[in-house]
Amino acid sequence: MLGAIQDRGGQRAIDALEQGWQTALEYADVIHRGGHDVTDELYGRLRAAWDEGQIVEITLVIGMTEYFNRFNDSLRVEPTK
C-alpha cells in the first residue's frame, strides 16, 4: 500500500491493491484537482467499498494532507527525514 501511495511501485503497485483502495486513491487524485470534480459514478464505486464513516475519514485525511502540503509549500518548509 505504501509503495502505491508514494508512487514507488508505479501502476503495478496500484493494480495489486484491493479495489476499494484503488478507488480511494482515484478519489484522492480527483479531490486534488477539485472537490467538485467527484462524479456520482466515482462516489458510487467508493460507496460500494467503504461505509459513510469511512468515506468521511478518507476525505478528511485527503483534505488534511492537501492543507499541510499547501501550507508547507507556501512557506517553503522543507520535509524532515
N, C-alpha and C positions, 0 to 999 in steps of 0.2 A: 504494500500500500504506500509506504513512504517513498519508494522509488518512483511510483507513478505520480505522486503529488509533486515531488521535486524534479520531475521530468528527467530523471536519471536513466530510466529504463526505456524511454521512448514509448511509442504506441504499443509495443509488446507488453510492457508492464501494465498499461491501462487495460489492454484486452484480457489480461489474466485476472483482473478484479471481478468480483461478483457484479451482476448487472446493476444492483442498487447503488454501489459505489461508483460505477461508471456514470450513471445518471447524475449522482451528486456532483461529480467533477464537471460534467457538462453544465449543470446548473450554476456552478461557481463561475465557469467561463462566461456564461450568459450574463450573470449578475455583474461581473467585472465590466462588461460593455455597457450595461444599463438595466436596472431592475424592471423597467417597462418592457424589456425585450423577452421576458419569460412568457412563453406561449402556453395556452391551455393544454396543448399536446405534451409539452415538456413537463408541466406540473402534473398532468395525469400519470406520466411514467414515474415521476418522483413519488407521487401518492401511492402507486402500486407497490413500491419498495419500502416506503417509510410511513409511519403514522404521523398525525399532525404535530404532536410534540417533538418528534424527531426532525421534522421539516423546519420547525421553528428554530431548533437548536442548530441545525445545519446552516440555516440562513443567518443566524446570529454569529456563528463562527466566521462565515464568509464576510459578513459586514464588518466585524471587528478587525479581521485581517486586512481588509481594504482600508479601514480607518488608520490602523497603525502604519501600513505601508505608505499611505499618502502623507501622514504626519511626519514620519521619519524622512521620507524623500524630500519633502518641502524644507525641512530644517537641516538637510544633509547629514543626518545621523547615520554613522557607519554601523553596520551589523556587528555584533560581537560573536566571537567563536566559542 
